[in-house]
Amino acid sequence: MTTFHRLASSVCLFCLKVIGYISNTMPLPKSGSIPSPCWAVRYMLQKAFGNDKLSKLEFLTQFYHNDGLFCLDNKIYIFDQKLAQAAINKLEKGAEHYLNDSPLKDTFLGSSQKSPETRRAVASLFRKTSIEERASWIFEDTKRMCSKIRLKSLKSVNITNWSLRMALDIVGHVLFEIDLNALDGKQDDLLECMVTILHKCYALNEISVESEEFKRANESLDRITSNILQEALEKENTALRKRLVVQLYEACGFETAKDNMKLFLMAGTETTASSIPVIFSLLNDFPDIQQELRDEVENRWTEILTEPTTSLPKIESMMKEVLRLYPIAPFISRQNNVPVNLGNIYLDQHSDVIIFTWGIHRSPYHWKDSKVFKPFRFLGMESLQSNMYIPFGAGSRVCIGQHLAWIELRLVIANLLHEFRFSKNPATSDLKFVVDWVHAVVHPDKDMIFSLENVEHD
């Protein structure tokens, strides 16, 4: 970017802030109206942020703070707390119409008609108590990853790649009760399919869904998932309860079970593998905080070994803060099949509604020092009651895997801090994000590579 372009961008951003300040100090608009940026605001947004849609939307949440919502490109973005809660509770899920070309279109995420029986089949496994019963399996996979990194005597580590492999093994053990052996390199084809589909196509837009590369990845994903499902069904059931894959198969047949396994494999792997690099990128910037969290782990390590669900308050506060500042799921989509009122806002039939989590979590009107990473923000008296905090969604469509994600993140952070000290090296990328707008996931735009040093224990 030239000096002239940087200056023009800064001038446009300044003008936008002035206009936003004026609009937010004026009387509220007519009740029930949904504002939309005029051509001049759109022009300045483009000059200030280019093609960075996420930053444009974040800015508009502050620009229209008094209104609590705005309309852009035929989508209604909501960030007022009461309106957002009403939309979450009153409207239907809106993912279905986004997923027409996605491998996940026939899962319960994308098909409301198939949702009830499938959700019943998996609900018991995803309960907090059920996930906690499997915490030792998760712990073993996080330890195995650390052991493999140590054995390779690595001086730097691609934490994105290792996180993907570990998360895939955890999905195999916890959800399907089979060994996928991704940490041993046995699922490289599957991981390549995931990266091609979710990251290369939907997040980076380097290829289209019509490209041969995407079609090949989609076909390979289908074939590999079929093989995994078949292997899981043929495994002898030694437990008193039925395994998830058997429940899925009995509830909806092989094809639908396979489609939903794609969801568990992809969503259960990709979201965690997107969060871990963000966490350690931030901890690299704050080595004192990294050490303070490591001390918490060391002080409770014996308890963790005995009981992997052991609470780690400082680490948990840090995790909440990361998911506030950089929510991996940046929005919740909703639709209405009939005209409806949300408070004093009238929505036409089939309105495309976005509850904009990213803007809510980063709003200076809701959070003190909203853009600042404060890892211990959620310790003590700074409660959530006066703020809307929805990193896993909310209402009847809350993320079914939230308990798995929470325990997995806590245990992998504890293990990595117990084993290694992380720092930046020349290959470390700046923390920048791309968005998969179809599946509602934020990713770091590049793999995160860090220097590491072994922590020696007595």
URKALIN-V825197 format. One line per field, one symbol per residue. phi: phi as a letter, one per 20 degrees, with the letter a starting at -180 (. if undefined). A space follows every 10 residues. Layout:
phi = ???
This chain:
phi = .fgfffffff ffffffffff fffedegffg gnedfbffff ffffffffcm efffffffff fegdgfenab dblmddedbf ffffffffed eefdfgfedg defefeeffd cffefgffff fdgffefgff fffdffffff ffffffffff fflfebbeff fffgffffff ggffedlcee lffenecfff ffffffffef efeelfcdfe ffffffffff gffffgffff fffeffeeef effgffffff fbnfffffff fgfffeffef fffeffffgf fffffcgffg fffffffffd ffffffcfeg fcgfffffff fffffcffdf bcebccecgb ddmededfgm fedceeggff fdffedcflf eefdfdgeem efeefececc fdnamfdggf efffffffff ffffffffec ddbfcgefef fcccceffdl cecgfcfedc fbcfeedf
